[in-house]
Amino acid sequence: MVLTRVYSPDDFGVLGNYVATIMIVGSLSMLRYDLAIPLPKSDQEGAKILVLSLGILMGITLITALVCWGFGEQFKVLFHLDNLGDTVWIVPLGVVGVGSSFAMAAWLARRGHFQHTSLGVGLQGITQAGSQIGMSFGPLGALGLVLGNLAGQVLAGIYYFRTIWQLDRSGFQGIQFHHLREVAAKYWRFPAISFWSGCAMILNQYLPILLMSGLFGKAYAGLYLIGQRVLHLPVGLISRAVGSVFLPEYSRKHGTEESDKMAGELFQRLLLQGFPVLLLIGFTAPVTIPLVFGTEWTKAGWMTAWLTPWLGMAFVYAPISTIPLVHGKQGREMAAQLMLLLTRVLPFLILGNTWSADQVFCTFVISTTVSAVLYMFWIARLTGQTMFSICRSIGHALFRSSILLILPFALTYFIHSNWLTFASVALVAVIWLIYIFKLNHRKPSETTVIV
């Protein structure tokens, strides 16, 4: 909220280009070996995969540094990243920050240090926000947003490393190069197959902002970034928190009825408990975002409302999207991610030079939402859900969402008070969260129905 008052949409457009670049490179810079860290039954083998992942990360980062620091302007021209501005030199630092944080967080989750993982995420967010606000008072402009982002990554990385060093350093003793070759060969499917599905998945998430920036300007990309962040921030935080707990446990129980039951219950809870409140926040964003962020961000509220169905479904399937990896369905996962990528990119490639920015954006959202529905059904089927149970749960989630939206929509269209609408959204959200908290903390004998 504070940042939108001191930085312009152009500044956020530069930040969006920077974040998209480092996330695309950083997430793929370990050849997806980091996804294998929670899978082995032995912690010693998991430690070897972590060292292997970080070693590959260092090599990719070195190459990135040589390109960005030696051929920065050519790099921007080659990849159409002119809107990176003067931040291209920070890209290698951001890449190592993203990659190392993902790998070390995976190790901490494997070891059950979930509190430290959460503290690291919180520390990163607080440091980023504080640094970005502090740098807004100088002449840095968009560079202040980027440097603040980097500061949060650095501090979180240091915290993760310090935690691992204090709690688990004995598990890394005696690891030699031939051990790394052994685990690299054993988990060859991750760079050979999962890497390509990972490429598609990361591009799905971050390529649209680069395309918007290139076609419609960095201000439009900045509006999209804010609109997306309103919902994607809780989606990302919950996805990482829940997913980091779910994947190791699901891997250990894979092949048993208990694993399907665990995955199915998680899917139901995310859909019936989280999806409605995200729709509440997203569909009222055209009213609430201008009030909170300022009138120059009005279009970001409109974008948020359009993005809501897609990001609401992403909230449901993102924490359990690693299920195909555990099932050994890397090939099908790659095909699914390629389908998602095509449906998101084609509107820009086909219509970007002929239609208006808003028309292309709406087409992009519609095609993305349709593909997300199909992907969610596939993931849910892997959890053991039937088509009937999935459709019934979606119907229940939509019914609950409509109940939550009655009061805010009534205030908006009959009383025409934006502040009352904002207050009603906050009130309804708090009541719903209290209800969910009590529902999930009943005694087992009381929870005859869990959703």
N, C-alpha and C positions, 0 to 999 in steps of 0.2 A: 504494500500500500504506500509506504513512504517512498520507495524507489520510483514509483510511477509519477510521483509529484516532483521529483528532482531530475529524472532522466526522460528524454523524449522517445517517441516511437522509433526514430532513426537509431538512437543509441541501443535500444533493445533489439533492433534488427541486426546490428553488428554483433551483439552478444549471441543472438540466435545462430548466426553463421558460425561463430567461434565454437559454441557448444555443440552444434551439429557436426562440425569437422572433427573435434577431439573425441566425441562419442563414437563416431563411425570408425575412426582409426584406432582409438583406445580400446573399444570393445572387441575388436578383431585382432589386436596386436599380440595376443597369446595363442592365436590359431585355435581358440575355443577349448584349449586344454584346461582352462580354469573351471569349466563346467564339470570336469571329471573329478575335481578335488573332493566333493562330498561322497563320491560313489564307492571307493574301495572299502572293504571291511576293516582293513588294517590302517591305523593312523600313520604308520611308517610309510606306507605306499602313498597315502594322501600327502604327506610332507614332501615326498619326492616329486609329485605332480606340481605342488606349489612352487618348488625351486625351479622346475622345468619351465613353468609358466612365466615366472619372473625373469628367467634367463632369456626366453624368447622376446619378452616385452622390452628388455634392455636393447636387444639387437634391432628390433623394429623402431624403437625410439631413436637410436643412433642414426638410422637411415632417414627418419623423418626430420631430425635435426639438420643433417647435411643438406636435405632438400630445401627446408624452410629458411635456414640461415644462409645458405649459399646461393639459392635461386628463388628467393621469396617472391619477387615480382613475377617471374616465369611460372611459379607454382600457382599463384592466384589466377593468372591468365589461362593456364592449362586446364584448371578445374572450375573456371568461371566463378571464382571466389573473390571478385573485386570488392565486395562489401565486407570482407574481413578487415579492410583498412590497414591500420598500422599494427594490428594485433597478430599478424602472421608469425612473428618471432616467438610468441608465447605458446604456439600450438604444440611443439614437442614437449614442453613442460606439462601442458594439460593432458597430453596423451599418456605420459608415464603416471600422472596423478590418477587418471581414470582407471587404467589397467591395473595398477598395483592395488588400488582400493578394492576393485572387484575381486581380485585373487585373494587378498588377505581377509576380506569379509567372508568369502567362501570357506576359508580355513577356520575362522572363528565360529562360523555356523556349524561346521563339521564337529568341532570340539565342544559345542554346546555353550559357547560364550556369547549368548544372544544379548545379554545386557551390554557388553562392550560394543557389539555391533550397533545397537541402538544409540549408545552414547556417541559413537563415532559419527553416525548420520546426523545426530543433533548438533554436535560440535561443528561439523562441516556447514550446516545450514546457518547457525548463529554467526560463525566467523564470516561466511560469505556476505550475509546481510549487513553485519556491522562494518566490514571493510568497504562494501559498495556504498553505504551511506556516508562513511567518512571521506571517501575519495570524491564524492559528489561536490564537495565544497572547493575543490581545486579545478584546474583547467583541463583535466584529463578527459572528461566526457565519457564516450563509450569505453575508452581504455580503462577507466575506473571500474566499470562493471566487469570487464574481463579479468583484471587483476584481482578483484574481490573474489571472483569465482575460483581463481587459481589459489588464493590464500586459503579458502575453505578446504580445497582438495589437499593441499600440503599439510595442513594441521591434522586433518582426519587420517591421512596416510601415516604421519608420525605417530599418532595415537595407536593406530592398528599395529604398527611395527613394534612399538614399545610394549603393547599388551602381549603379542606373540613372543617377544623376547623374554618377558618376565615369566610367562606361564608355560610356554611350550618349547623353549629353545633346546631342551635335551632331545626332543624328537627329531631334530635336524642334524644331529651329530653323526658323522660317518657317511654322509651322503657323498657319493663320488660320481664322476661323469658317466661311468658305465651304467649306474643306476638310472640316470636320467634317460639314457638311450633305451633301457628296458621298458620304462613306463611310457616313453614316447611311442615305442612299437606296439605295446599292449593296447593303448588307447588311440590307435591310429584312425579310428572312425571319426574322431572329433575334428582333426584338421582336414581329413579327406572328404567327409560328408557334412558334419555339423557346421563346419566353417562356412560353407556356401549357404546353408539355411540361415546361419547367423548373419551373413552379409545381407541377405534379403530382409531379415527381421530388423536389423539396425537401420538399413536404408528405409524400410517402411516407416520407421519412427522419425527419422531426421532428414531424409531427402526432401520431403515436401517443403520444409522451411527454406532450404537452399534454392529450390525451384521457384518458390514465391518471391524470394529476394531477387533472383535473377530476372524474373519476368515482370514483376509488379513493383519492385523497389524495396529497399530495406525498411521503410516505414510500414508498409503492408505486412512484411514479415515480422516486424516488431509487434504489431497488433495481434497477429496470429499467435506469436509466442506467449503473450500475456493471456490471451483467450484460452490457449491450450494449458497453460500452467495452472489456471484456476482449478481445473479438474485433474490435470495430470500429476500435480504435486501430491495430493493424497493417494492417487492411484499408484504412483511410483513408490512412495514411502511404504504403503501397506503391502504392495507387491513384493518389495525387497524383504520386508520384515517377515511376512507370512511365508514367502517362497523359500527363504533361507532356513526356516524351521521345517517346512514341509518336505523339501527334496531329500535331505539325509534320512529322515524317518521313513518316507515312502520307499526309498531305495532299499532300506533294511528289510521292509515288510513286503517288498515286491514278490508277487507270485502267490500271495495268500489272500484269503477273503478279507482279512483285516485291512489290507492296503486299499482295496476297492472301496470298502466302507469308509475309511478315513478320507479318501479323495472325494467320494460322493458327498459326504457330509460337509466338507469344506466348500465344494461347489455350491451346494444348497444355501449355506450360510452367506456366502459372498453375494449370491443372487438375491436372496430374500431379505437380507439385512443391510447390505451396503449399497446395492444398486438403487433402491428408492431414494436414499438421501442424496446420492450423486445427481439423480434426475431433478430433485428439488433445487439443488444449488445451481445446476446448469441451466435449466429452463427459466429460472428467474434472473439469470445473469444480465440480460439486457437492461434490467432496472437497477440491480445492485452494483454492478461494476462501475458505471459512471458516478454513482454516489461515493463509492469507496476510493476509486483510483483517479477520478477527475473526468470531466466531460470530454477531453480529447481522446479518451479510451472507450467512447461509446460503441464504436464498431467492434471492439474486442468483446464486448458483451454479446453483441449479435453473433459473432463467430463462436463464442462459447456455447450458446444455445444450439447452434447447428452441430457442434462437435459432441454434444452431450450423449446421444445414443451410442456412438462409437466408443467413446472413452468410458461410458458406463459398462459396456460389455468387456472392454479391456480390463476394467477393474475386476471382473468376474473370472476371466480366463488367464490373466497374466500370472497370478501366483502358482497356477497348476500347469502352466504351459511347458514345463520341463518333463511332463509325463511321457511324451513321445520318446525322449532320450532314454528314459529308464526302460521303456518297452522295446528299445532297439529299433524304433521306427524313424531313424534319421532321414531315410530317403523320402518317406511320406511327409515328414515335417518340412524338408526342403521344398517339396512341391507345393505344400500349403503356403509357405512363406513367399515363394515366387508368385503364387496367385495373388496374395495380398499386395505384393509390391506392384504388380502390373495394374491392379485396380486403382492404386493410389497415384501412380506415375502417369498413366495414359491420359487422364484428363488434362494435365499440364502440357504434355508433349503434343497432343492432338488439337487442343482448343486454346492453348495459351496465347497464341499470336493472333487469334481471330475473335475470341469472346472477351467480355469484360472480366476484370479480376474477380468480382463477386460471383459472376456466373460460373467461372471455372472453379471457384472455391466450393460453391454449392454442389456442383457435379462431382468434385473430388470427395466431398463428405458423403454423398449418397452412395457412390460406388464403394467407398471404404466401409461404410456401415453394412452394406449387403455382404461383402466378403467377410467382415468380422462376425456376422451372424453365423455364416457357414462354418467358420473356424471354431467358434464357440461350441457349436453342435458337435463337431468332430472331437474336440477335447473332452467334452462332457461324456460322449459315448465311450471314450477310453477309461473313464472313471466307473463304468458299469451302469450308467444311467440309460434308461430306455427313451425312445423318441417321445412316448407319451408323457413320461415323468418330466422330461426337459420342457416340453410345451406347457404342461400344467404349472411348473415352477415359474416359467416366464410370465404366464398369465397372472399368477399370484403376485409376482413382483410388480407388474404393471398396475394391478389393482391397488397395491399398497402405495405405489408412487402417486397415483391419482388422488388418494386420500390426503397425502402430505401436501399436494399442490392446491387443494381446494381453497384454503384460506388466503395464501399469497395471491393466487389468480383473482379471487373475488375482490381483494383490496385494490389490485392493480386496475381492474376493468370497471369497477363500480364506484369506488371512492377516489381513485386517481391520486393516491398518496404514495409516492415512492419510498418515503421514510417509513411509513407504516408497513409497506410491503417488505422492506429490508428487515424491520423488527420482527415481522411474522415469520420470515424465513429462518432467522436466528432462533426464534422461540420454538418453531416446529422441529428444527434440526436438533436442538437440545433435548426436547421431549423424546424424540425418536432415539437418540443416543442413550438416554437414561433407560428407556424401555429395552433396548438391545443389551445394555450392560446387565440389567436385572435378569433378563431372559437367559443370558449365558452364564450367570452365576447362581442359578438355582441349584438346590440339592438334586442329585440324580433321581431321587424318588419323586420329585416334583416335576421333572421335565419329561412329561409324557409325550409332548410334541416339541421338537427342538427348534422349529422355525415358525 
